Amino acid sequence: MKAIYKLFILSVIAILALSCNNKAEPSDLEKLRNSTNAKTYPVNKMDSLESITAITQQKVQELLDLSTLYTSGNRDTEIDSVIYAQMEGYFIKPDSLKLKALFQNLDSLKVKSAKVNRLDVVKRINGKDTVDFANFNIEYFDTANKSIGSFDRQASFVLKQNPIKFKKEFKFYFLDFYSDIPKDSTSIGVTR
């Protein structure tokens, strides 16, 4: 009985000692008042190629989301015309043929949604011009959200200087979407 009594007294003393050492946790208001953005939100620094790649991936995904939304509709409602006009805004020269090829591809596979898996930005010299290309792998999903397949696609784009608020501000435009990927090898019979 004495052992149980001593154990009970020791446990009560330990609980009292631990409860006295607890400091009051600062309130959420105090945490916000004493925090700074430098401590709370670290700044990610990207070089220009990383930022161009991130922007290009975002624009490709946005155009694919809009196009799958457009193809799932009736294509003759008011909202469909707004979506179509928004898609044309992604191109430097709005051309229905560029969007038609995209729609045919999505319709033939019965695509409900699409996701860009990876994207690489490359520059190619074409005569005296340098053209930016986005090579990307895209995965299509059907209405049951099952994968239809992954396909390699390419889009050419340009960044136009548009200094409105800042000195180095650019606008992103596609020149061509789902353009043919040029072959790296020479055709048969042309080698010397």
FENWOPE-V777564 format. One record per helix or strand. SS is the DSSP state (H for helix, E for strand). FROM is the first residue (numbers start at 0). LEN is the number of residues. If there is no record, write none. Layout:
ss:SS from:FROM len:LEN
ss:SS from:FROM len:LEN
This chain:
ss:H from:1 len:20
ss:H from:27 len:7
ss:H from:36 len:4
ss:H from:47 len:25
ss:H from:77 len:11
ss:E from:90 len:1
ss:H from:95 len:14
ss:E from:112 len:14
ss:E from:128 len:13
ss:E from:146 len:15
ss:E from:169 len:8
